[in-house]
Every structure is written in C-alpha cells, then in structure tokens.
Amino acid sequence: MSQPEHFTRSQAEDFLYAEAELIDRWQLDAWAALFSDDGVYLIPPLDEPDGDPARCLFLVNDDRHRLGERARRLMKPQAHAEYPHSKVRHLIGNVRILGGPPEALRVVCSFVVYRSRANSTEVFPGHASYELDVRDPQAIRIRSKRAAVDTDTLRDQRRISIIL
C-alpha cells in the first residue's frame, strides 16, 4: 500500500488538529459531520485494543447515525455527565500515514486528552487509527476512527463521557 501522492503527512496533521479543535470547543455537530455516511467511531476495551467489535464488548461502537446522536446528546443540559461541559484539550502527535487507497488511507497517531471538570483533571493517553477518504483533500471524511486508551484501568478517570 502506498500513500497517495497528493496527500502529505502535514495535511494529515492539519486535519487531525482541526478535528481535535472541534471536540475541544464542543462543536460536536461539526465533528460528527467529518464522518462519511458509512463512518464508524470505536473505542475498544482496554484489555483488547486490537479486538474485533463483532467479538468484544467495545466502550463505544457507533455508526454514523449513533455518533451523530451521541454528539447531540452530549450538547444537551440533560447530559449530566457533561453539563456543564468539561474543559477538554487534545494533544496529537506521532502522526504517520501507513498507506492505502485514497478512499481508505490509513493514518495513525498518538494522543493525550485532558478533561477538567468539578475540580478534577483526568488524563487519557492513547493512540488512534483512522481510515480517511482523501480523494478530495478539501473535503476529507473519516471512514473509521478507532481510539484506544493506553491504560490498564479507568479507575482514575472513572468513565469516558467525552469524545476521544
């Protein structure tokens, strides 16, 4: 698999930074709109980061419709786990393009997400794997995002109520 000649690591980084900024600013409808109609958002179990969603219970396993509903639900005052909204900051690094066709280009990165709420700050280190549709670099779409948390427990974080 080779990297499309028209799509660079710098473009991949810019896209991932823009995605993170949408989440950090709680622009979740705009974030959900980055996904293609067949897009999926996955957070695998901590003990099986490479697990298959058909055989493992994932923390999040959303198709495009469900992730849009998740985004809308988190914006409502009735979402007690996130109202008022947490202060969230994503740090993205180690971005690499692993190759693939332009309609399913595989991009990976490392992340740290800080969440501050109710006088407490939680840290979520992890790595993400994306399949991006980059046929039009001006309208990149996420076909798949798999965000694996690199901890052996969520005891310190208590729960994942934010978008990683």
Backbone torsions as a table, in degrees:
resi	resn	phi	psi	omega
1	MET	NA	136.9	-179.1
2	SER	-122.6	158.0	178.8
3	GLN	-78.0	133.2	175.0
4	PRO	-57.9	137.0	-175.8
5	GLU	-63.8	-26.5	-175.0
6	HIS	-88.0	-1.9	-176.6
7	PHE	-122.3	121.0	-174.4
8	THR	-106.4	166.0	175.5
9	ARG	-60.9	-36.9	177.4
10	SER	-60.0	-40.6	177.3
11	GLN	-66.9	-39.4	177.3
12	ALA	-62.0	-45.7	178.9
13	GLU	-59.9	-47.2	179.7
14	ASP	-57.5	-41.6	179.2
15	PHE	-64.9	-45.9	-179.5
16	LEU	-65.5	-37.6	176.7
17	TYR	-64.7	-41.9	179.7
18	ALA	-66.2	-39.7	176.7
19	GLU	-60.7	-47.2	-179.8
20	ALA	-60.7	-39.5	-179.9
21	GLU	-64.3	-38.8	177.4
22	LEU	-60.1	-42.6	179.5
23	ILE	-67.2	-46.8	-178.3
24	ASP	-59.8	-32.8	-179.8
25	ARG	-90.8	6.4	-179.9
26	TRP	58.6	37.1	173.3
27	GLN	-97.4	64.2	-169.9
28	LEU	-72.7	-29.1	174.8
29	ASP	-64.5	-42.3	177.8
30	ALA	-66.1	-36.6	176.7
31	TRP	-62.6	-48.6	-179.7
32	ALA	-61.1	-31.8	-179.8
33	ALA	-68.6	-13.7	176.5
34	LEU	-71.4	-17.6	-176.9
35	PHE	-84.9	143.5	175.0
36	SER	-70.9	166.3	-179.4
37	ASP	-58.5	-30.0	178.3
38	ASP	-99.5	14.9	-175.9
39	GLY	-67.9	152.7	176.6
40	VAL	-133.7	149.7	177.1
41	TYR	-125.5	121.1	-172.9
42	LEU	-128.0	137.6	166.8
43	ILE	-125.8	107.0	-176.3
44	PRO	-74.1	165.7	176.0
45	PRO	-62.7	148.9	-176.7
46	LEU	-59.6	-35.2	-176.7
47	ASP	-86.9	-3.6	177.2
48	GLU	-141.1	66.9	-176.5
49	PRO	-61.1	-23.0	178.5
50	ASP	-103.6	14.0	-176.6
51	GLY	-63.6	162.9	-180.0
52	ASP	-96.5	125.2	-178.7
53	PRO	-62.5	-16.3	176.7
54	ALA	-78.9	-16.8	-177.0
55	ARG	-121.5	-9.3	-177.0
56	CYS	-124.7	152.9	173.0
57	LEU	-85.2	108.3	-179.2
58	PHE	-83.5	150.4	174.9
59	LEU	-65.0	-39.3	174.2
60	VAL	-139.3	133.6	176.0
61	ASN	-144.1	81.1	-173.9
62	ASP	-107.7	132.1	166.7
63	ASP	-83.4	-178.9	-174.8
64	ARG	-58.0	-42.0	-179.8
65	HIS	-64.6	-48.4	-178.3
66	ARG	-64.4	-37.0	-179.5
67	LEU	-71.4	-31.1	173.5
68	GLY	-64.4	-41.4	176.8
69	GLU	-65.7	-40.1	177.2
70	ARG	-59.7	-45.4	-179.8
71	ALA	-60.6	-46.9	179.8
72	ARG	-64.5	-40.9	-178.7
73	ARG	-64.4	-41.4	-179.0
74	LEU	-67.0	-19.2	-179.7
75	MET	-84.0	-12.9	-175.0
76	LYS	-85.9	146.9	176.1
77	PRO	-60.5	-22.7	179.4
78	GLN	-73.5	-11.0	176.8
79	ALA	-81.0	79.7	-171.3
80	HIS	-59.2	-29.9	179.8
81	ALA	-67.7	-19.0	-177.6
82	GLU	-136.4	28.8	175.1
83	TYR	-134.5	119.6	-1.8
84	PRO	-63.7	157.4	-175.6
85	HIS	-62.5	142.3	172.2
86	SER	-65.0	155.5	166.3
87	LYS	-85.7	124.7	-175.0
88	VAL	-126.6	140.0	176.6
89	ARG	-140.4	123.7	176.8
90	HIS	-99.3	133.9	170.1
91	LEU	-116.2	125.7	-176.0
92	ILE	-114.3	137.9	178.2
93	GLY	-154.4	177.6	177.1
94	ASN	51.6	43.9	-179.2
95	VAL	-75.1	129.8	177.7
96	ARG	-137.4	144.0	172.8
97	ILE	-98.9	120.5	-177.3
98	LEU	-94.4	-10.7	175.6
99	GLY	111.5	-176.9	-179.0
100	GLY	121.6	172.0	179.1
101	PRO	-71.5	159.0	-175.9
102	PRO	-62.6	-19.5	178.0
103	GLU	-87.6	-6.3	179.3
104	ALA	-151.7	49.8	-178.7
105	LEU	-69.6	129.1	-178.5
106	ARG	-90.8	123.1	179.2
107	VAL	-126.4	135.3	178.5
108	VAL	-124.8	156.3	177.8
109	CYS	-156.8	166.7	169.6
110	SER	-104.1	153.6	177.7
111	PHE	-144.9	157.3	165.7
112	VAL	-132.6	128.2	178.1
113	VAL	-116.0	126.2	175.4
114	TYR	-102.9	133.0	178.3
115	ARG	-127.2	123.6	179.6
116	SER	-120.5	125.9	-179.9
117	ARG	-163.1	141.8	175.8
118	ALA	52.7	49.7	176.6
119	ASN	60.8	28.8	179.7
120	SER	-141.0	142.9	175.6
121	THR	-121.4	130.9	179.0
122	GLU	-115.1	149.5	-179.4
123	VAL	-121.8	130.8	178.4
124	PHE	-120.6	95.4	174.2
125	PRO	-82.6	150.6	177.9
126	GLY	-178.3	-170.3	176.9
127	HIS	-139.6	151.9	-177.7
128	ALA	-130.6	147.7	175.5
129	SER	-124.7	129.4	-177.9
130	TYR	-118.4	148.6	159.7
131	GLU	-112.5	116.5	-177.0
132	LEU	-111.5	139.1	171.0
133	ASP	-92.4	106.6	-174.5
134	VAL	-112.4	20.9	179.9
135	ARG	-58.8	-33.2	174.0
136	ASP	-119.2	98.3	-176.8
137	PRO	-58.6	-15.4	176.9
138	GLN	-86.3	-10.3	-178.6
139	ALA	-141.0	59.1	-179.5
140	ILE	-67.1	139.6	178.1
141	ARG	-125.3	143.9	177.2
142	ILE	-88.4	119.6	174.8
143	ARG	-88.9	-29.7	179.4
144	SER	-157.0	136.9	171.5
145	LYS	-132.1	123.2	178.7
146	ARG	-121.0	108.7	-177.5
147	ALA	-107.0	109.0	-178.8
148	ALA	-99.8	128.5	178.1
149	VAL	-84.0	127.2	-176.3
150	ASP	-94.9	56.7	171.3
151	THR	-132.6	161.2	179.7
152	ASP	-93.3	-3.7	178.3
153	THR	-156.3	157.7	172.6
154	LEU	-105.3	19.6	-176.9
155	ARG	-56.9	-45.4	-179.8
156	ASP	-69.7	-35.9	-177.7
157	GLN	-85.7	-21.2	179.7
158	ARG	74.1	-44.4	-177.0
159	ARG	-167.2	164.8	173.5
160	ILE	-110.5	102.1	178.9
161	SER	-114.0	6.7	179.8
162	ILE	-115.3	172.4	175.1
163	ILE	-89.1	124.6	178.2
164	LEU	-86.5	NA	NA
